[in-house]
Amino acid sequence: MTSAIIVAAGSSRRMGFNKLLAPLAGVPVLRRTLAEFQACADVGEIIVVTGDEQREQIAQWQQTGELSKLVAVIAGGAERHLSVWAGIQACSPETDIVAVHDGARPLISPDQISKCITAAREKQAVACARPMTETIKRADASGRICESLDRAGVWVMETPQVFTKPLLVRAYEAVIREGALVTDEVSAMQHIGVPVFVIENTAPNPKITFPSDLTLAERFLL
């Protein structure tokens, strides 16, 4: 069974307001995210790691009966990796695959989720990603452009990032034991020397970070 851990414990400091509850074409960002995982036939259960404000709202959404796969809503940790670790502990004993997804990426599709889960069963560790297409430059501290960077083989990491459960547990046990600070699950895998394979996403999957991201995401929904 695949367990989806939705990480939704951020503070939204850069947003200036709660981005997870902000309306996106009339529907809160986090609710859109949960609906995509609910609709994915390959997801067996959903676990949300979040803060108090979102927990109250999720409880109201659950009353509608539209989130039947949602089995746990738990408190997030001080850092992202601690939130993910808490989510892992809440997974069913029957879980063999874990998909970790940012609650602030509401445009993920059920098909892409399934694509990543299928790949993880074969490769053990995969990450949804898109190839870098923009021209990349390096600038110095004054803002002066110094050089062009080769974008060949460069990928922008997205979520879900999907793994066999024993492998993800081993990676996070090492991260916590050694006090490592990782920004995502790919970093946790790199910490223990395990290769992760990219799974290309050809559809928009932006992370809502700034108010302008809501406007951009809404355009993708039209």
DADA-V914608 format. One record per residue. SS is DSSP state (a for helix, b for strand, c for the rest). PHI is phi in whole degrees, -180 to 180 (999 if undefined). OMEGA is omega in degrees with one decimal (* if undefined). Layout:
BEGIN
SS|PHI|OMEGA / SS|PHI|OMEGA
END
This chain:
BEGIN
c|999|176.8 / b|-100|173.8 / b|-104|176.2 / b|-104|175.2 / b|-101|179.1 / b|-99|-178.3 / b|-88|-175.2 / b|-141|-175.2 / c|-113|-177.8 / c|-68|-176.9 / c|-92|-179.7 / c|61|-178.0 / c|-60|-177.7 / c|-72|-177.7 / c|-82|-176.9 / c|90|175.3 / c|-156|-174.7 / c|-72|-175.8 / c|-67|-177.0 / c|-72|178.9 / c|-103|178.9 / c|-68|-179.7 / b|-72|173.9 / b|-121|-173.4 / c|53|174.6 / c|89|-178.9 / b|-123|-180.0 / b|-56|-177.0 / a|-52|-176.3 / a|-64|179.4 / a|-65|175.9 / a|-62|-180.0 / a|-60|-179.1 / a|-62|-179.1 / a|-64|-179.8 / a|-68|178.2 / a|-74|174.8 / a|-61|-176.3 / a|-80|-178.0 / c|-82|-176.8 / c|-65|-177.2 / c|-87|178.0 / c|-96|-178.7 / c|-92|179.6 / b|-152|179.9 / b|-124|176.4 / b|-123|179.2 / b|-109|175.3 / b|-109|-168.1 / b|-155|178.5 / c|-99|-173.5 / a|-62|-176.2 / a|-62|179.8 / a|-69|-179.1 / a|-61|179.1 / a|-63|-178.8 / a|-70|179.4 / a|-61|178.7 / a|-60|177.5 / a|-69|178.4 / a|-64|-179.2 / a|-62|-178.2 / c|-65|179.5 / c|-77|-179.4 / c|81|-176.9 / c|-88|-179.1 / c|-121|-175.2 / c|-67|-179.4 / c|-85|-178.4 / b|-76|-174.3 / b|-108|-177.7 / b|-156|172.0 / b|-127|-171.8 / b|-123|-177.5 / b|-72|177.5 / c|-81|179.0 / c|-94|-179.0 / c|-69|177.8 / c|-125|-176.9 / a|-58|-175.7 / a|-66|176.7 / a|-73|175.4 / a|-66|179.3 / a|-64|179.1 / a|-60|177.4 / a|-63|177.8 / a|-65|178.4 / a|-61|-179.5 / a|-64|-177.8 / c|-89|-179.0 / c|-67|178.0 / c|-63|174.0 / c|-60|-179.3 / c|-86|-177.7 / c|-68|173.7 / c|-119|177.7 / b|-128|178.2 / b|-123|175.6 / b|-110|179.8 / b|-106|-174.8 / b|-137|176.1 / b|-76|178.2 / c|-60|-178.0 / c|-88|173.3 / c|-115|-172.6 / c|-80|-174.9 / c|-95|175.4 / c|-63|-178.4 / c|-109|175.5 / a|-57|179.4 / a|-64|179.4 / a|-69|175.6 / a|-59|179.9 / a|-62|178.8 / a|-60|179.8 / a|-70|179.9 / a|-64|178.7 / a|-61|179.7 / a|-66|-179.4 / a|-66|177.9 / a|-66|179.0 / a|-91|-171.6 / a|-103|178.6 / c|78|-176.3 / b|-147|-178.5 / b|-139|177.9 / b|-138|171.7 / b|-64|-176.1 / b|-159|174.4 / b|-131|179.9 / b|-70|177.5 / c|-71|-179.4 / c|-114|-179.0 / c|-77|173.0 / c|-74|-175.5 / b|-113|178.1 / b|-125|171.5 / b|-104|178.9 / b|-122|178.1 / c|-86|-175.5 / c|-63|-179.6 / c|-87|-178.1 / c|93|179.3 / c|-77|179.6 / b|-69|-175.1 / b|-105|-175.0 / b|-161|172.9 / b|-94|179.0 / b|-111|179.6 / c|-73|-178.4 / c|-92|178.7 / c|-60|179.3 / c|77|-179.5 / c|-95|-178.8 / b|-125|174.8 / b|-93|-177.6 / b|-73|175.4 / b|-128|171.1 / b|-135|15.6 / b|-78|168.4 / b|-113|-164.5 / b|-126|-172.5 / b|-148|167.5 / b|-68|-174.3 / a|-60|-179.4 / a|-58|-179.8 / a|-69|180.0 / a|-66|177.0 / a|-61|-178.9 / a|-62|-179.1 / a|-65|-177.0 / a|-76|172.8 / a|-61|178.8 / a|-68|-179.9 / a|-60|-177.5 / a|-72|-179.5 / a|-62|-175.0 / a|-97|177.1 / c|67|179.9 / c|-76|177.2 / c|-110|-178.2 / c|-117|-176.3 / c|-95|176.8 / c|-159|-176.4 / a|-72|175.6 / a|-60|177.9 / a|-63|178.0 / a|-64|178.0 / a|-66|178.1 / a|-63|179.8 / a|-61|179.2 / c|-104|173.9 / c|77|-179.5 / c|-101|179.7 / c|-71|176.5 / c|-121|-176.8 / b|-108|179.4 / b|-80|173.0 / b|-118|-172.5 / b|-66|173.7 / c|-112|-177.6 / c|-93|179.5 / c|-105|178.8 / c|-60|-179.5 / c|-145|-174.4 / c|-71|173.3 / c|-92|179.2 / c|-77|-178.0 / c|-124|-179.4 / c|-118|179.3 / a|-53|-179.5 / a|-65|178.8 / a|-66|176.7 / a|-64|178.7 / a|-63|178.9 / a|-63|-179.5 / a|-62|-179.9 / a|-64|177.5 / a|-64|179.7 / a|-68|-178.6 / a|-82|-176.9 / c|-71|*
END
